[in-house]
Each structure stands twice: as C-alpha cells, then as structure tokens.
C-alpha cells in the first residue's frame, strides 16, 4: 500500500492508498481519528498507530485511509479545522462520496461521535471505539450506520457512555445502531476491533442515501 504525508491547514495527515490504486477512480474512505497516545507533532506516530499497521496486513483492504494527527490537547480543540477537513475531503476526486466513514478510539472515539453529529450528511457509517458523545444530539445520527465498541470494565471512559449513545440513537428513530461490549475487558480493546474483518465488511454495506452536499462557499 502506498502512503503519503500531507498537510491541511493546521494539521498533518497520513493518506494511505489501497493496493492497485488508480488515478481517477473513486474509493471508499475511512477517516481515522487516533487516541491521545498518538497526538503531537511527530507524524511518524500516526504511521505507527496500530490501526494502520494492522489494516496494512489485510488482503484486499479496499479503503483509502485518511488519518490526521491531533496537534493540540484534544480533537475538540481542532473541531472547526476537522469540519473543514471533512468538507474538503468529500470533494476530492479519489473519494466515493456515498462511502465516507469515520472510526476513532478513546479521544478519537469522542471525536468520531462528534464529527458524525456535526456532519451527519457526509458519513454513511461510523465506528466509535470506547468514546462518548452528546446524548441529546443523537438524533443527528439516526440515518447512518453506527457500530460502537466498548470494554465492559473500562475505567477511563465508562461503557455506559456507549450504551447511552446507542440507546439515544434508537430512541430517536435510528434502526441501524448497534453496540458490542467486550466482557471482562478494559479500555484497550481497539486492536481487537481493528483486526476484525467483519467491521470493514459492515462498513461497505453502508452508503449515504441522502443528497450529497458540496463544500459551502466561504469555508
């Protein structure tokens, strides 16, 4: 797989192309939002993140991966930049606009919930891992695929956060939201999720059925 480091405004990001990538062809895209251990200004930490190293070993991994680095204390400090980044990404010629997905862990799990709620028109499905979101805004997620993951014994971000989010989405009318709880496990469950091929098959089953929005002028 080919990998490049690029910059968008304040943030650097890793772009990894799938095997057999062809110019002019559109691909499903995963926006990957890392946890706190990868934040900083050393982009090599993103390249070495286990999401990239695990999925790189998978045969026929069809996604272009876009993995920005959080250069502040948290993704919330960069939320407006992240919004602009997604709006820009959605217009790129290599992106299949109906198949844009987000996945994130811990701090990135929080950001996955948040970016999904903020730009719900753009994402076909999201995979928040051991994160938390704003229950009162969960209705924005009712029309996309949600597969959340959490460790039963997580004492960094309680499993009740994912339980409450998924329940709130269902209460708002979402019929494609599910949660997997790892019994007896704590916070560090992400590698089990990254290495599960069913997660990626599930993502590909989802297409954004709404009207595709182009980037608003002036952003």
Secondary structure, DSSP 4 states (H G I P E B T S, - for coil): --EEEEEETTEEEEEEPPTT--TT--EEEEEEE--GGG-SS-THHHHTSHHHHHHHTSTT--PEEEEE---SSSGGGGHHHHHHHHHHHTTSTTEEEEEEEEEEETHHHHHHHHHHHHTTTT-SEEEEES----GGGGGGGTTSEEEEEEETT-SSS-HHHHHHHHHHHHHTT-SSEEEEEETT--S--HHHHHT-HHHHHHHHT----SPPPPPPTT-
